[in-house]
Structures are given as C-alpha cells and as structure tokens.
Amino acid sequence: MKKRKEIPSWQDGIEEIPFDSKKDEKHLKYRCKRCGYSEWVPAWVINEFAMGEKLRPGESPEVCCPKCPGAMAYTGESEDRQG
C-alpha cells in the first residue's frame, strides 16, 4: 500500500494562532433588547467597537444582534472565560 504524502498545514511553525488564545480572557455578557438573545463577548471586541465613539465614562457600546435586527446592550455581567 502506498503511503500518503503529508500535506503541510498553514499553522506549521506558528507558536500561537492570533485570536485563538487558550488563556482566560475577560468576557462581557450582552443581551438583545428586542429578542432577548444573549452572548458572552470578549472584552477586546467590545473595546474595538468603542473606539471612536463618544461614550460617557462607564458606558458600553451597543452591538447588532446576530439573531434579529435588534441592538444588544451590556448586561453588567462579566467573567473570565477561555478565549
């Protein structure tokens, strides 16, 4: 039987894949104001949304709900989760 040639992976030689961290990262819980769908979002993603917006201290940006056309808002909950 002929041995299969191993195809190199694009990940070969990369020590850590960007945005695929295995360490715990802060996540913020967001809930849709329209349909109630909720999701844990990495804090660094929310920080990217907040850049350039005129937010008051302690105010968080709203993000679009992936399930409906509503807006998601921060619930005030946060926890460290694996990224």
N, C-alpha and C positions, 0 to 999 in steps of 0.2 A: 504494500500500500504506500502511495506517495505521501510524504509529509507535507502538510500545508505550510505555505510561507506566511510568517507572522507579519502582519501589516502594522507599521509603526503608528502610534497614536499621536494626535496633536498635543496631548498632555505630557508626553515623554520629556523628561528633563525639567519640567516645571515643578518647583517645590510646593507652591501654594496656588491654587486657582483663584483668581480675583473674584470677589463677591460670592465665594463658596467657603466661607470660613467655618471651621469646626469649633471655634471657641464661642463662649457665651457672649451675646450682644444684647443691648437694651432694645426691647420692642415695646411699641405703644399700641394700645387697643383702640381701633376706630370702628364706629357703628354708623350705618346708613340712616339718615334722618327719614328716609322715605319707606324703605322695605325692611329695615331692621337687621340686615346682614352685617355681621361683624368679622373683623380680621385683625390679626396681630401684624403690625408693620414695623420693620426695622427702623430705629430712630434715625439712622443716617439717611434713609429715604425721605423721611419727613423733613429733615434738615435741608435736603436738596430742594424740596417743594417750597420751603420757607424763604430760601434765598431770593432777594429782590422784592419780596412782598412787604408791605407796610403793616406789620403786626405789632400790637401792643405787647409789653412785657408779659410773659406767661401765656400769651395767645398762640394757638396752634393753627396751621393752615387746614383748610378743608381739602379733601381729595375726592375724585369721582368714584362712585360705587361701580364695581365690576359686574354687578348683577342687575342693576336698573339705572335709569338716568339721574338718580338722586346724588346728593352730596354726603360724604362721610365726614364725621366730626370725631375728634379725640374724646374718649370717654373718661379720661383721667386715670385710667389704669395703665401700669407699666410693669414689666418683669424682664428678667434676664432669661433669654432663650438661646438655644444653639442656632447660629446663623446658618 
